[in-house]
Amino acid sequence: MSSAITPRRVILGGLLRGRELDGEAMVSLDSDALSLDTARGRISLALGQLDGIRVPGDVLELYLDTGDVIQLEQAPDLNELATAIAGRVCAIPEMTRSLRALGAGSLAAGEEHDRFFGPLLEARLIAERAPNLVALRAAFDAEALRAATEQVIADIAAERYPREAGERRALVAELNDHARELFARIAELERAETALGASDDSERFVRWREWSAVLRDVFRSADSGWIEIHPVLSDDRRGKPSIWKRLFRREKKGAGGRKSTGRTS
């Protein structure tokens, strides 16, 4: 989702730390700040200072964490400018770089590992291609993430114990227990997305940052959950072996258990 804009002329209004703003300015946007170049100097607003944005008609209002409101007027394509600012403020940060279990190494080996992280990684891919913030947020829908993760756990257990219902239920319960923190963070994500959806434009960025922080915790909890789950699935916990395999094991055990008589010929 692109958030680039070319510098454009605007007319300033509103207040900034008790100072009344007026006159012309050139507005520009970079990776971490919105700049307003005026005849009296540059006003640089860190994107983290912005609490929200609104375009009520022919004026763009910027709500700051100081309680001030800056108005930009008489600029072409105000909605495009607002979309670009929101796109920068609400960009999803890298979620996977610091995860220990997701990358290379023994923890990342196997199809079950890929399936466990699949719902989150698929959501991230969809979010990267999202055309707007509504679609970006929807890519990480908490209810869908929870249902997909529960299904992955159920499928893993079913494939390991296709005929032993009791063993299958026990494995599902054990895996869910190890993933309890992940499910708790997904529940927090659901509450955060509800708060985001109900928020006013003047505080939308505040609620978005809260939602984004919880989303980061979801990824971290998936990572720590797999670290707990991995040893469980590394054990040879599968369905019961065939009768011939069980007989072979008994014979092997019996042969290994015979004691030497100590007699020589």
C-alpha positions in Angstrom: 0.0 0.0 0.0 1.8 3.1 -1.2 1.8 6.3 0.9 4.1 8.5 -1.2 3.1 12.1 -1.9 4.7 15.0 -3.7 5.2 18.2 -1.8 2.2 20.6 -2.2 1.1 24.0 -1.1 -1.4 24.4 1.7 -2.9 27.1 3.8 -2.3 26.6 7.6 -4.8 27.0 10.4 -5.3 25.9 14.0 -2.9 25.9 16.9 0.4 24.3 17.8 1.5 24.5 21.5 -0.4 27.8 21.9 0.9 29.3 18.7 -1.7 30.3 16.1 -0.9 29.0 12.6 -1.6 30.8 9.4 -0.2 31.5 6.0 1.1 29.3 3.3 3.3 26.2 3.8 4.7 23.4 1.7 3.7 20.0 3.1 5.9 17.0 2.6 6.0 13.5 4.0 8.9 11.2 4.7 9.3 7.8 6.5 8.8 9.2 10.0 7.7 12.8 9.9 5.2 15.3 8.3 7.0 18.6 7.5 5.4 22.0 7.0 7.8 24.6 5.5 6.6 28.1 6.2 8.1 31.6 5.8 9.0 31.4 9.5 10.7 28.1 9.3 10.0 24.3 9.3 7.4 22.6 11.5 8.3 18.9 11.7 5.7 16.6 13.2 6.9 13.1 14.0 4.3 10.6 12.8 4.1 9.3 16.4 2.7 12.6 17.4 -0.4 12.2 15.3 -3.4 10.9 17.1 -5.8 11.0 14.2 -6.8 12.7 10.9 -10.1 13.9 9.4 -11.2 15.5 6.2 -14.5 17.2 6.9 -15.1 18.8 3.5 -12.4 21.1 2.1 -10.1 21.0 5.1 -7.7 18.3 6.5 -7.5 18.2 10.3 -4.5 16.7 12.0 -5.0 15.8 15.7 -1.9 15.9 17.8 -1.0 14.1 21.0 -0.6 17.6 22.6 -4.3 18.2 22.1 -3.7 20.7 19.3 -5.4 20.5 15.9 -3.7 21.7 12.8 -5.8 22.5 9.7 -4.5 22.2 6.1 -6.7 24.0 3.6 -6.8 25.0 -0.1 -4.6 22.0 -1.1 -5.3 19.7 -4.1 -6.5 16.2 -3.4 -6.9 16.5 0.3 -8.3 12.9 0.5 -5.2 11.6 -1.3 -3.0 13.5 1.2 -4.9 12.1 4.2 -4.6 8.6 2.8 -0.9 9.0 2.3 -0.4 10.2 5.8 -2.6 7.4 7.3 -0.7 4.9 5.2 2.6 6.0 6.7 1.3 6.2 10.3 -0.4 2.8 10.2 2.3 0.9 8.3 2.6 -2.6 9.8 6.1 -3.1 11.2 8.2 -6.2 10.6 6.7 -8.9 12.8 8.9 -12.0 12.2 12.5 -10.8 12.2 13.1 -11.5 15.9 11.2 -14.8 16.1 13.4 -17.7 17.1 11.3 -20.6 15.9 10.2 -19.3 12.5 13.5 -19.2 10.6 16.2 -21.7 10.0 17.2 -24.4 12.5 15.8 -27.5 14.0 12.8 -25.6 15.4 11.8 -24.6 11.8 12.0 -28.1 10.4 9.0 -30.0 9.2 5.6 -29.6 7.6 3.8 -29.3 10.9 6.0 -26.2 11.8 4.9 -24.6 8.5 1.3 -25.4 9.1 1.3 -24.0 12.6 2.7 -20.6 11.4 0.6 -20.8 8.2 -2.4 -18.7 9.4 -0.2 -15.8 10.5 2.1 -15.9 7.5 -0.8 -16.0 5.1 -2.4 -13.1 6.9 0.8 -11.1 6.7 1.1 -11.8 2.9 -2.5 -10.6 2.4 -1.8 -7.5 4.4 1.2 -6.7 2.4 -1.0 -6.6 -0.7 -3.9 -4.8 0.9 -5.1 -1.7 -1.1 -6.2 0.2 2.0 -6.1 0.2 5.8 -9.5 -1.5 6.1 -8.3 -4.5 4.1 -5.0 -4.5 6.0 -6.7 -4.8 9.3 -9.2 -7.4 8.0 -6.2 -9.6 6.9 -5.5 -10.2 10.6 -9.1 -10.8 11.7 -8.8 -12.3 15.2 -11.7 -14.7 14.9 -10.4 -16.1 11.6 -6.9 -16.5 13.1 -8.2 -18.4 16.1 -10.3 -20.7 14.0 -7.5 -21.4 11.6 -5.0 -22.2 14.4 -7.5 -24.4 16.2 -8.0 -26.3 12.9 -4.3 -26.7 12.4 -3.9 -28.3 15.8 -6.9 -30.6 15.2 -5.5 -31.7 11.9 -2.1 -32.5 13.3 -3.6 -34.6 16.0 -5.9 -36.3 13.5 -3.1 -37.2 11.2 -1.0 -38.6 14.1 -3.9 -40.6 15.5 -6.3 -41.3 12.7 -8.0 -44.2 14.5 -7.3 -43.6 18.3 -9.9 -41.0 19.3 -8.8 -40.9 22.9 -5.1 -40.3 22.0 -6.2 -37.7 19.4 -8.2 -35.8 22.0 -5.4 -35.9 24.5 -2.9 -34.5 21.9 -5.3 -31.7 20.9 -5.7 -30.8 24.6 -1.9 -30.8 25.1 -1.2 -28.7 22.1 -3.9 -26.3 23.0 -2.4 -26.0 26.4 1.0 -25.1 25.0 -0.7 -22.6 22.7 -2.7 -21.0 25.5 -0.7 -17.8 25.5 -1.2 -17.5 21.7 -5.0 -17.8 22.1 -4.9 -15.3 24.9 -3.1 -12.8 22.7 -5.6 -13.5 19.8 -8.4 -12.7 22.3 -6.7 -9.4 23.1 -6.4 -8.7 19.3 -10.1 -9.2 19.0 -10.8 -6.6 21.7 -8.3 -4.2 20.1 -9.8 -4.5 16.7 -13.3 -3.8 18.2 -11.9 -0.7 19.9 -10.3 0.4 16.6 -13.5 -0.1 14.7 -15.4 2.0 17.2 -12.9 4.8 17.4 -13.4 8.4 16.2 -11.2 9.7 13.4 -9.5 12.0 16.0 -8.1 9.1 17.9 -7.9 6.5 15.1 -4.1 6.4 15.1 -3.9 5.8 18.8 -6.2 2.8 18.6 -4.3 1.6 15.5 -1.0 1.6 17.4 -2.6 -0.3 20.3 -4.0 -2.9 17.8 -0.6 -3.1 16.1 1.2 -3.7 19.4 -1.1 -6.6 20.3 -0.6 -8.0 16.8 3.1 -8.1 17.4 2.5 -9.9 20.7 0.4 -12.5 18.7 3.4 -13.3 16.5 5.7 -13.5 19.5 3.3 -15.8 21.3 3.1 -18.1 18.3 6.9 -18.3 18.4 7.0 -19.2 22.1 4.1 -21.6 21.6 5.9 -23.5 18.9 9.0 -23.7 21.1 6.8 -25.5 23.6 5.0 -27.6 21.1 8.0 -28.7 19.1 9.3 -31.3 21.7 5.9 -32.8 21.9 5.7 -33.4 18.2 9.3 -34.4 18.0 8.4 -37.5 20.0 7.3 -40.6 18.1 3.7 -40.0 19.0 1.7 -41.6 16.2 -1.0 -44.2 15.9 -0.5 -47.7 17.2 2.0 -49.8 15.1 0.9 -52.9 13.3 0.8 -56.3 15.0 3.9 -57.4 13.2 5.9 -54.3 14.3 4.8 -54.8 17.9 5.9 -58.5 17.7 9.2 -57.5 16.3 9.8 -55.1 19.1 9.0 -57.7 21.7 11.4 -60.2 20.1 14.1 -57.6 20.0 13.5 -56.6 23.6 13.6 -60.3 24.6 16.8 -61.0 22.8 18.4 -57.9 24.4 17.3 -59.0 27.8 18.9 -62.5 27.8 21.8 -62.9 30.2 25.0 -64.6 29.3 25.7 -67.9 31.1 29.4 -67.1 31.3 30.3 -70.7 30.0 32.8 -71.2 27.2 33.3 -74.2 24.9 
